[in-house]
Amino acid sequence: MRPVAQVLAPIGASTVTYTRDVGTDVNPLNKKGVPEFSPAQDSRFYFNYYHTAADTFDKVDARELNENAAVTAVLAYALADSGEAAPR
């Protein structure tokens, strides 16, 4: 994952850490052997609206959405271009 972290360094996303818990939304996939990845962002305010009636698109932080999209795109490209399978 170091090459991925190096590509993402300009947007401050160069820290890659391992964790067993990425979240309940995707844990069932992990139990089927699908590797989990998740960008780590400041989530102090994320649960203010999460799964409430106020959880609407106008609450999206455009900068964080762009960062998340960049992380996902770089990771997807790196995994697709890799000569080895992602760890499981």
C-alpha positions, 0 to 999 in steps of 0.5 A: 500500500506504500505506493498508494500512500505516496500518490495520495500524499499531496492531498494529505492521505499518505497514512495507511493503517491496518484495522479489522473493523472498517464498518458494519456496512461492509463487514459481511463482504469481509466475512466472504473473503473480500478485502476491506479498505476505507479512507480515514477522514475526520468523522467528528460530525459524520454521525450528526446526521447519519441515518436521520431525516436530516441525512440529505445531500446538502450536508455533504462536505465537498472537499471530503467527498472529493478526497474520498473519491480520489482515495477510492480511484487511486486504490482501485487503479492500484489494485487493478494494476497490481501483479498480486491479489489484495491480502485477505 
